[in-house]
Amino acid sequence: MAFSQPLPGSHESVQELAKELTLIIPHQYVQEHLEPTFIPNNCSSTFPSIPVIDMKDLIRVGSNMDLKLEHLRSVCHEWGIFQLVNHGVDKSLVEKMKNQLVEFFNTPMEEKLRYKLKGGEYEGYGQTILHAQDQKMDWADRFYMITNPLHRRKSNLLPQFPPLLRDTLEEYMLQLQKLGMTLLSLIGQAVDIEKGEMLEVFEDGMQSVRMTYYPPCPQPDFVVGLTPHSDAAGITILLQVNNVEGLQVKKDGLWIPVNFLPDAFVVNVGDILEILSNGIYNSIEHRAVVNAIKERMSLAMFFNPKLEADVGPSKSLIRNTGNPPLYKTLVMEQYLKDFFARKLNGKTFLEKMKIKVGDRT
Ligand SMILES: O=C(O)CCC(=O)C(=O)O
């Protein structure tokens, strides 16, 4: 069950709350057991950096395709996240998208509240969705909505946006859809999932976006911008909007910061791709931390199977490898319902999808 949003004090959003805050953070936001960020133990060493994939090189026809796919496979297996450079999405469109997003979060609260999350729903503008009354809240405001299939769009959200924001988002989503499908197809090919199966599962699949605003916080170490989790998605393509860092990924038990390269997208493997690849790929656990002085914004686009498709280990992969399926199969619509009925909590939802030894007959 989801509780309706409590509004700390009279504030409708963390953005409003942060404007008036001195040093005392309301207790709903204070997280006592935050795992620290990994700090290199000698000054000359730096944080491990996440791998980079050059899209232009990846899709260049001809030589070394096997090597390139092998590299893609090992990146998605070992890391589950990479920076994508030379991605081919129009630079001026990306800039316009960033500007429109900044403008949106800076519009007066009354305007944003037109899209306010209603109790029991998970699409719209608001704070952390609560599943328990004592649940901690993230230091962020979010706008989440399903954008594809078209008939699943809520009439009070995207269609009501200011025209410039709406048109920019539409154009951005169109270009990212092409990029997302090309990537998914190659990621499938790299583990011998048949092309037809990737198309059948993901083409015109369920897509959604999350726009997030992280206000500055006077005591950033006591709050978290986005609770650690892995995405319930095939892949996520993330745009960091205003050059302020905050994304961290958990690698070998340590939280490491992601330093975005200029003009890059960050692509991460979600739980559904881990399931589809029967565990060859790893969905990455990530979180967002906040800054003491600067606000931060991001735009994530999630690529999922069609709502009526099965989420389970790929049939062609199981057939071709002869390996037993390691995960259960569930229809996408039900998968999403179950995911949103729980609070974000690391990779615990994925754990529930694993077939345990005792489950086999
Ligand atoms: O803001 C970020 O950097 C991360 C956003 C994200 O992971 C999400 O919206 O799921």
PDBQT file of the ligand as one rigid body, heavy atoms in Angstrom, charges set to zero:
ROOT
HETATM    1  O1  LIG A 401      20.101  11.697 -10.804  1.00  0.00    +0.000 OA
HETATM    2  C1  LIG A 401      20.838  10.759 -11.101  1.00  0.00    +0.000 C 
HETATM    3  O2  LIG A 401      22.022  10.908 -11.391  1.00  0.00    +0.000 OA
HETATM    4  C2  LIG A 401      20.304   9.364 -11.074  1.00  0.00    +0.000 C 
HETATM    5  C3  LIG A 401      18.862   9.274 -11.487  1.00  0.00    +0.000 C 
HETATM    6  C4  LIG A 401      18.384   7.864 -11.523  1.00  0.00    +0.000 C 
HETATM    7  O3  LIG A 401      19.140   6.933 -11.380  1.00  0.00    +0.000 OA
HETATM    8  C5  LIG A 401      16.949   7.568 -11.664  1.00  0.00    +0.000 C 
HETATM    9  O4  LIG A 401      16.164   8.491 -11.865  1.00  0.00    +0.000 OA
HETATM   10  O5  LIG A 401      16.615   6.359 -11.580  1.00  0.00    +0.000 OA
ENDROOT
TORSDOF 0
